[in-house]
Each structure stands twice: as C-alpha cells, then as structure tokens.
Amino acid sequence: MSLYRNGVWFLKGMKEYTKGGYEKASQHFQPADLDVNLKGRSFMVTGGSSGVGKSIVEDLAKRGAVVHLLCRNTERAETIKDQIKQTTGNEDITIHALDLSKPAEVYKWAKNFAESHHKLDVLINNAGAMLNVKTVTLDGLDAGFAANTLAPHILTTQLISKLSQSDDARVIMVSSGGMLVQKLSVTDLQNDNSPYDGTMAYAHNKRQQVIMSEQYARKYPSIYFCSMHPGWADTPGVETAMPGFYSKMKDRLRTPQQGADTALWLAIASAPKTFVSGQFFQDRNPTSTHLPLAKTKCTPEEEVLFMNKLDDLVTKFSKNSGGDTLPGPGTTEDVITAATIIVNSALASAVATVVSQLVIVPIFLDVIANLILVNFVVLVTAAVHFIHYHRHCWWVCSITSEIPLDYHGNLHLYAVISQVGIS
C-alpha cells in the first residue's frame, strides 16, 4: 500500500505541484483578491526567516501589516527584518526568539503574548522540521512531532482568546501534500513503533496538522481555520540537503513566492471565507485530503482521541517551568544541523550507488502491481497518468541517483522535496 500511495502521489505531484502546475492553476486566479490594505491588521508567522515563510512576511509587510515573526535564528531574522523594512518602509515588524521544539517554553511565550499584546488577527503556522535521524528531546518527545504538531497546537489554543477578539480571525496551517501518503496513527503519534523514517514521520506530522485544522474549525466556529500545500518550492532547505537533485530539478520548482501564494491568499483575501472552515487548500482551491483508495482515512473517534492526547500534553507542559529539551549537549539547532549533515552524506554516497541503477519502468511496474491488488479503476487511472507523463520519463531516470530508499527497499519519492530543519 505504501508503494501504491507513493507512486500515485508522485504522478499527481508531477502534474500539480511543480512550477508548471502553479502556472496552469494561476490562470484562474483573481489578481484583485490580494489587493488588500492590511494597515492595522496583526499577523503572526512562525519560521518566517527563509523560503516560503520569508515570502509570506514580505508580502504582508508591503501591504502595511503588523508582523510578529517567530524563529530560532534571531540573527538571520534581524537581517531579514532590516531588508524588508528597507524595501517596504514598514517598521511594524517584530522578531520573537522561540524554539518550537520546547513545548514548555512555547506555552509560556504564548501566554505572555496573549496577556501583553492587544491584538492578533491571523496566525500562520509555517515553521517545519524534517529530521532524518530520530531525535528525542529531554522532555521525551520526538523532536519533529514537538515542532511540527505540538507547537502549532499550543500556539493556536493559547492564542484563541486573543484571536477571538478580532472580527476576522484566521489560522493557517502550512502543511504539505506529502501528508497524502500517511494515515493518522493515534497509537503512534511520535513514530516510535517502527524503524524511524524521517520523511514519513514528517508526512505523518503534516497529516496531523490537517486533522488539527479540521477539529479546530468544529470547536471554534467564530475563527476561520484552514491548511494548505505550498507545492514543490525552491527553498534553501532543498538546495542544501540535495544539491544534485536541486540542480536537475531547479527549473521545475516553484519560486518561494509561488509556494507562498495560497497561504497569503488564505490569510488576507475575502474569497477564502466563502468556503467552509477547516478545509485543505492547494493553489487557492480546497482539495481532497486523501488519495483514491489509499486507505488513509481514520474514524471520528480516532481524531477526537488524537486531539485529547495533544491537550493532555499541553496540560503537562503548562506545569513545567521550561528548560532544555535537547538530547544531550548543544542546542536544538545543533542537533538539526548534525542530522542534516548525516542525511546529506547518505544521500550523496551510499544511497546514490544503489538507486542510480533504477529506471522509470520498474518504478511504474511496481505501482501497477499494487494497483491491480486494489482496484481495476485505479489501475486505469494510473495508466492514463503514465501516458500523459511519458515525456517526463527521461527526467525521472536522470534524477534517480538522488532518490533514497526506505527500510523496506521502496522508493522514497517524498524525500526529494522535503525541507530539512526548522526555518
């Protein structure tokens, strides 16, 4: 089933997630949707010092918004802030130092912000961490889960009171289309029960984010919630983690601005609120949260249990005074940097030797074999997709040396576009 999901997802990505996919979708955009004066509106953006997040901050600032930028790397963020001030003339940009892998600190910070600031209209949970080496904090949490899932939940729930005071409050979760290959495992939220796979753990976190948005929408009807997929974007994380792949894929990647477009649209345009709260968006349109027959749906009871477990963790860490949550000496950034180095080495050497022998035909045949077991209808659909994308075969063959295998020996197509580290 995992190979089926990965194969169908990759074909979908080739059609929709690239720069070409964006350009096709954007033909139906209404440019006037983003012609909005944000003077007096207050926005909070996590991970806004690079990539998609940076683009979001720039677009908010140029429209006159008050922007609160949360990030670990304050030195880089201060540089970005100065650049944005110079280009936009907007002085209302504030940097807040916060390590999202430390839940007690996130809780304390959010409570302090809610008490000390008079206004917040929009929260954009953009920061993300993809760690290919299992990292457990001193709090006993998976570091990716702490940053990608628990931190956004803490920020969202602890800022609800402040958001509720706005007449147009919104919470945007920058998720990923990679979540389509994962089902929520309510019994293994932190990916502890099987050999660790960083890209699939990241996809699981992104599935969790989508469910969180759906649940928030039900619980807080006065606030507009949504999640979104930015597509395959040209970000520093991709360039740093996979230089070989990046050099071959660069012309097909979306720009950071294209990746940020839907998040910005969801945050400031009036059109999104014509849709039901809690939906998952791609290129300014709500889209399905499941691939056909991928068996990634969970029960309503499982979703409620998931949210209850998150609330239990919030209660636990709200009682803590804070402190280091790192696995041994150093900082979270040190751990992530070390993990990145390990991943880069693996991708550049051992993995490349094995995968370079692969070609598109056996990849497609493996997908077909899985499809036959599932449903004839899906088999026909995949065949149509394959014919439509035959012109891309040369490209896929040329980049296989950059695609890793998981511990089952399956192609890890998702890994080639995942960002590494917390922005």
Buried (B, 14 or more C-beta within 10 A) or exposed (E): BBBBBBBBBBBBBBBBBBBBBBEEBEEEBEEEBBEBEBEEBBBBBBBBBBBBBBBBBBBBBBBBBBBBBBBBBBEBBBEBBEEBBEEBEBEBBEBBEBBBBBBBBBBBBBBEBBEEBEEBBBBBBBBBBBBBBBBBBEBEBBBBBBBBBBBBBBBBBBBBEBBEEBEEBBBBBBBBBBBBBBBBBBEEBBBEEEEBBBBBBBBBBBBBBBBBBBBBBEEBEEBBBBBBBBBBBBBBBBBBBBBEBBEBBEEBBBBBBBBBBBBBBBBBBEBBEEBEBBBBBBBBEBBEBBBEBBEBEBEEEBBEBBBEBBEEBBEEBBEBEBEBBBBEEEEBBEBBBBBBEEBBEBBBEEBBEEBBEBEBEEBBEBBBEBBEEBEEEBBEBBEEBBEEBEEBBEBBBEBBBBBBBBEEEEBBBBBBBBBBBBB
